[in-house]
Amino acid sequence: MLVASLPDLDSLDLEATKALLIAQHEKYTATLSSRASEIERLALLVEKLQRMLFGKRVVWAVVMGGCQSYVST
């Protein structure tokens, strides 16, 4: 991960400071959105793999009841 050096904020005028803040916010928002999408994709993959391994009823029981053990029915 590359760390960019922060410019001297005391030497920036108000508009440059606002532009820097907006750019950082957009970058942060894009990163957050990307991570949320990746988490959602991985959660769906886990559900799919659970269905393949244990069957639909067991996965549904885990989702509904928070079951800790996998008992096939």
N, C-alpha and C positions, 0 to 999 in steps of 0.2 A: 504494500500500500504506500503510495507516494504521498508525502505530506508537503503541501505547498506552503511557502512562507507567507505570512500575513503582511500586507503593506503597512507602512507606518500610518496608523489611523489618525494621528494628530495632524499630519500634513495633508490629509484629504479634505476636500470641501464637502458640503452637505450632499450635493448631487452624486458625487463619486462614492460617498459612503452609502447612500441609498442604493445605488446601482450594485455595489459590492454585496450588500445585504440581500437584495432581490436575487442576484445570481446564486448566492450560497443557498438561499431558501429553495430555489428551483432545483438545484442539484440535490439537496437533501430530500425534497419531495419525490423526485424521480427515483432516488435510491430506495426510499421507503416503499414506494409503489412496487418497485422491482422485487424487493424482498418479500412483500406481502403476496405477490403473484407466485413467487417461488415456493413459499410456505403452503399456499393453497394447492399448487400442483403436487407437491410432495405428500400432502394430506390425502389427496385423491389417489395417489399411487399406493399409499399405505392401505387405504380402504380396499383398493382393487386386489392387492396382494393378500390381504386378510380373507377376502371372499374366495380367492383361488385356493388358499391353504385350508381354511376352516369351514367354508360354506356361508351361505347368506344368513341363516338363522343365528349363527353364533355372532357374526359381525353385528347384526341388528341388536342382539342382546347386549353387546358391549356398548353400542351407541346409546341405547335406551336406559340401561341400568348401571352402566359403569362396571360391568362384571370384570373381575380380575383374572379369572381362570377361563380357559377355553374348553367348553364341554359341548361336543357335537350332539345334535338331536336328530 
